[in-house]
Amino acid sequence: MTHATVRDRLFFLAHDEDRNLAPHVHPALLDYALAGATIIDLLLHDWIRDLLYEISPTMYDRTQAALIATGTIREHRRRFRRTGHRLNDPHAVGAPRAALRSLVLATSARRNFTRRPGTDALAALVNAVHLYPPLYLDFSDAEIRGLLNLNTRGIATRARPGAAAHAIPYIAGCVEDAVAAHTVAVYP
């Protein structure tokens, strides 16, 4: 039987098959190695893409419910229309918009800009779903897309070795692929 996962293969290598699968190293050390192997399996076998498709149908409603629960937004009931929502905190939209505008403007001017992984991730995801109008920039969508692509490609070179930020371009690419597949499925 062939086991495709890195985790399974590591488990077999870490045990002595002639001694009732006694571990070659302490099991606590294997916990770390097996956890790392699981993460690698997620990346190598596209489980991230699968997980994205699995959880995405509920994420809009779950996120909206969490924002209502924290008081960031509130329901606004209207007669003869669906219930809408309003912001309780005007900075909830203003702060991320300002951060993305600064990132795009700095990238276009080739200026140094203090970058944060969260802002880089947000920019990569905004680009993946083509969410350009809320940025209120005097650039065409194609120009914004190019600048955000440039930023996303630079994430790996700016992040310190081993940082989680290295996964941002891959995850954003998975989102972009899912968006493209959804668009094709909805609009044949």
PyMOL commands that set and color helices and strands:
alter all, ss='L'
color gray80, all
select helices_A, chain A and resi 6-13+17-19+27-44+47-69+91-108+117-128+133-135+141-158+164-186
alter helices_A, ss='H'
color red, helices_A
select strands_A, chain A and resi 15-16+22-23+73-76+84-87
alter strands_A, ss='S'
color yellow, strands_A
deselect
rebuild
show_as cartoon
